[in-house]
Amino acid sequence: MTEVPSRGFPETEFEARTHRAQFRMAAAAIDGILFTSEPEIRYFSGFQTLFWQSPTRPWFLYLPSTGKPIAIIPEIGAQLMHSTWLDDIRTWSAPCPEDDGVSLLTELLTPLARERKTLGVMKGHETGLRMPLGDYERLLQGLPNLSIADATGLVRSLRMIKSEREIEKLAHICAIGSRTFAKIPELAHEGQPFEDLFRAFRREGLAQGADDVPYLVGGADQGGYHDVISPPSRRPLARGDVLMLDTGAVWDGYYCDFDRNFAVGTADEATQRAYDVLWRATEAGINAARAGVTCHQLYQVMRGVIAELDDRGGDVGRLGHGLGMQLTEWPSHAPFDHTPIAENMVLTLEPSLSYGDARIMVHEENIVIREDGAQLLSERASRDLPVI
């Protein structure tokens, strides 16, 4: 077992993130950015809690053009936020539907509005406003001279490139996921209800060192599965089934995201062919993934192999994505995404295809981009379809 990385980050990590953001803000003529969602607030502050699962309270972080971010949060989070590198932490007693932080935000942003400055907010794809829309509208009504700009691209450009400390955490959770998958031949057996295998996999992931296994999906059916996002059923695994599990385990706030396929007892020729095509499509993606290649080009490389068997590629829209503090992050390996791949990006390669009687198969690995190309973070799947 590899050495466990240190939890959290030193203050210098957050200082570097903040300075890089402020440099980009100056270039974009953005005078401050308001964050309302968990990943961005955690990225700039280090504030990590499961309390985000409750929708009752909004949380805010303001990134000024100079200096440290400012937290505007419910009082219940004050002690934890004080353990981060932040100094300016403003709180209110929440929940308070009549004024859930709006007055504090208005007070903070009034100087910007008075000077007709520009506030950045996250508006783009894969973002969301985690505060009541009515509160957001009231906030802007109270700041009539404030200009609003989209800060999505700016923040994406920061988060896509991982620091070495982030990569260390991602490598660690990918190793945990790989060790967990290696136990499948011991965990799975003919006659076992599929949902029992899910429970066993989660227990094994925790035993291997994951903090949690919040994402686990898959499929199992005769000759191949037809769906990869449904909850598991009580249906027992049977000889001739093709089984797939796809997990997003987490350690210290960072995710792995990859899957593995297995045959129960035996595999037919069509299934073995599908597995072979996907394994080679993934291999082509690993070899092609290097700095300067676009996500669109990487998609085309994998699609070229998939087309040997399926000219639609499983019709899932993309063949992989970014990975980090969230299970899926920007960018996407898809026809629409021309993002250039850069060193220290952490990505998934996730080719898929359809075959036979509406059966599908998905294969996924996790990689980090280095100077000389892709480095695997997940342990590479076996060359031939494993039979259990």
N, C-alpha and C positions, 0 to 999 in steps of 0.2 A: 504494500500500500504506500502511495506517495505521501510525502510530508504535507500536513494540513496547512494551508496558508493562514495568515493572520486575518482575523475578522476586522471589518471596518477599514477605514483609510486614514492615513495621517492628514493633518491639516493642510499640508502642502498639496495634496491631491485636489482638494476643493479650491484652494487658492488658484491653482493652475487652470481648473475648469472655469472659474469665474473670470480670470484675466483673459482667457481665450474668448469667452463670450463677450466681454466688454470691448475687446478689440474689434470683433465682428459687428457689434452694435454701433460703434463709432463709424465704421465704414458704411453701414446701412442707414445712418441717421435715425437710429432708434435710441431714445433717451432713457428707457427703462423697460423691463419686461415683467408682466404679471403672470405667475404660474398658479394653476388651480388643481393640477393632477399629480398623482403620487410619484410617477417616475421622475418628472422634472424637479419636483420639490426634493426628492431624495437625492437626485444627481447633484444638486448644488448645495445641499445642506448636510446630507448624511442621515436625515431623519427617517428611521425605518421602524415601522409598526404595522401590525395586522389590523389596527383600528380603522384603516381605510375600508374594510369590508362593510362597515356601517355607513349608510348613506345619510345619516342624520345631520352630520356637521360638515361644513365646508372648511377647507384649509387653504391658505394663501402664502405665496412667497414672492417677494418683489426683488428683482435684480436691478439695482441702480447702475448708472453709467460708470460710477467709480465706487470703490469700497465694497464691503461685504453685503450679501443679501440680507433682507429684512423679512422676518417671519411675522405673519398676522394669523394667529391660530386660536382655537378654543383653549380655554384655560386648562382643560384636562390634559393637554399635551405639553404644557409649559415645562415640566420637569425634564421630560425626555428631550425636548428641543434645546434646553439649556446644556445638555450633555454634548451637543454638537459644537461646531466651531463658531456658530453665530453668536453675536452679542446683542443685537437689537431684536427683541422678541416682544410683540404686542399681543395681548390676549383679551378675550371677552368671555363672559359666562354663557356657554352654549349647551344645548340648543336654545336659540332665541329667534324664532321665525320672523319677528317684526324687524330685527336688525342683527342678522348673523354676520357680523364683521363689516357690514357695508359702511358704517360711520367711520370705522378705523381706516378702511381703504380710502374713503373719500378724503379724510384728513391727510393721509400719506400722499395722495396723488394730486391734491389741490395745487401745490406749487408748480407741478408740471403743466396742469391745465392753464394756470394763470399766465404762464410763459409760452403757451401754445406749442407745447412740446409733443413728442410722439411716444405713445405707449405700445409696446409689442405684446401680442397675445398669440396663443397657438390656435390657428384657424384651419390648418390643412388636414390632408388625409391621415388617418390613424391618430387623430387627436380628438379631444372632447372637452367641453366646458363643464367642469365638476363643481358647479354651483348653480343654484336656481336661476333660470333664465330671467325671471322677474327681478331678482336681485342684481343681475348683471345690467339689465336695462335701467334700473334705478341708479346704479353706480354711474353709468355714462350720462344719464340725465343731469346728475349733480356735477358733472365735469364737462360743460358744453364746449369748451375750447380745446379739449384734448383730442389729438389725432390718434387713430388706431391703425397699427400696421401688423401684418402677418409675420410672426417670428418663427414659423414652423421650419423653414429651410435653414435658418441660422442655427437653431437648436439641433436639428438633424445632423448638420455638418459636424457638430461637436460629438454627439453621442454615437455616431457611426464608427468613429475611430476610437478604439479602446486603448486605455493605458496598460502598461505591463502588469500593474496590480489587478486590473479588471480581468485581463487575460488569464492571470494565475487562478483567479476564482472560477472562471469559466472552464479552464482545464480541469480543475478539481471536481466540479460537479459533473462534467462529462465523464471523468474517470469513474465516479460513483455510479452514473447511469450505465456505463459499460459493464461494470462488475455486477450490477443488478441483472442486466440482460443475460449475462453469462450463466446465471442461476436458473434460467427458464427451463432447461431440460430436467432440473430437479423439482421445479415448482409446478410444472404443467404435466398432465397425464390424461389419457383417454378416459372418458366418463366424468371428468371434473366439470362442474358448472362453470361457465365462463366468468361469472361474477366472482366466484371464489378465487379464480386465478388473479383477477384484478386486486383482490384484497391481499393475496399472497405477495404479489409484486410490490404493492405499496409497503407492506411490512418489510420486505427485503431491502427496498430502497432506503428506508429509515435505518435499518440495521447496517447498511453499507456506509451510512454517514450523511445522507440527505437531511436537511432541515424539514422538508416537506415534499410530498409528491402531489401537488395540487392538480396536475393535468395528466390524465391517463385515459386514452381512448384506444379503440382498436376494432377488429372484426375477426370473425371465425365462421367458416361455412364450408360445405362440401365443395372441393375443387377450387375454392377461392371465395373471398369475401366481396360483398357488394356495397359496403358502407364503412366509413372509417371515423365517424364522429358520434355514433350513437352510444348510449350507456350500455353496459354489458347485460346480458340476459341470464336466466337460469339454465339455458340450453347447455347440455353436456358436450364437451369436446368429443368428437368421434373420429374414428379412423378415416382418412381421406380429407379431413378438414385442412384448410390453410388458415393459419393463425397469424395475426399481426397485432403488436402492441406498440403504441406511440406515446412516449412519456415526456413530460416537462417537469423534471425534478429541480429543486431549488436549494442552493446553499448560500448563505449570507446575502440573499437578495439577487442572486444571479442564476440563470436557468441553463440547463441543457435542453435540447429538443431533437430527439431522433427516434427512429423506430427500428424494429426487427421483425422479420418474417420467419415462420416455421411451418413445416408440414407435420401433421399428426399421423404417424404410422407409415404413410406413403404419400407420394406426390405424383400427379399425372404429368404427362409430357408437356401439356400446354402451360401448366404452372411453372415447371422447371424452365421452360423457354422464357416466360415472362420475367422470372427472377434473373435469368442470365442477361436479358436485355437491360433491365434496370440496373443491375450491378455494373454493367459496362457503361451505361449512361452516367452513372455516378462517378465512375473512374475517369471518364472523359471530362466531367465537370471539375474533378479534383485537379487534373492535369492542366486545364484551361484557366483555372481561377488564379489570376495573378494581377498585380497592380497595373492599371491602365486599361484592362479589359472592362467593357461595360456589362452591366447586369443583363441587358438585352442580348449581347453576344454570348454570354455564358448560357443563357436560356437556349439560344439557337444551337449551341454545341450539344447540349443534352437532348434537345428535341431531335437532332439529327440521328441519334442512336435509337431513341424511342420509336421513330418513324419506321424502323424495320418491322415493327409489330403493330403499331397503332399510330395513325396519322392525326389523332386528336390529343394524344398525350394525357389521357385521363380526364381532360376537360376541367381541371381545377384552377386554371387561370395563371398559375405561377409554379415554378419549380424550385422554390427555396426563398430564403429571406434573411434579414438580419437577426441577430440574437444577442441578448445581453441581460439587462435588468428586466426586460419583458420577454415573454415566450416568443413573440414575434415582433420584430422591429423593422424599420426601414433599413435597406431597400428591399425590392422584390426582383427575383429573377423572372422577368416577364417581358412580353413584347412592348409594354408601355414605359418601361423603366430603363433609361439610358444613363443611370448613375455610374460613374467610373468607380471600379473597385480600387481600393487603396490599401496600403500596408497597415496592418493592425485592425482591419475589419474582421469581425467574427460573423460567420455566415452559416446557414444551413444549405445543403444541396438536397433537394427533395423531388427527384423525378417520379412520375407516376404514369400509369398506362391502363387501358382497358383491353380485355382479351376474353375470348370464349363467350359464354352466355352472360353478357353484362357484368362480368367479374372485373375487379380492379386490383391493382397492386401498387403500393407506395414504398419507396425506399428512401432513407434519409441518413445523412451524416452531418457532423458539425466540424467546421474548419476555421482556422485563423490564417489570414494572409500575411506572409512574411516576405522579406526582400527577394527570396528565390522562389516564391510561389506559395502554394497552399500547404499548411501543416494540419494533419488530422488532430482533432481534440477528442472525438469519439473513437473508440477502437473499431477499426474497419470490420464491417460485416463479413462473414465467411463467403468464400467465392461461390460455393454451391449452397442451395437451399437446405438449411438444417432440417433433419427429420427427428422428431421426438416420439 
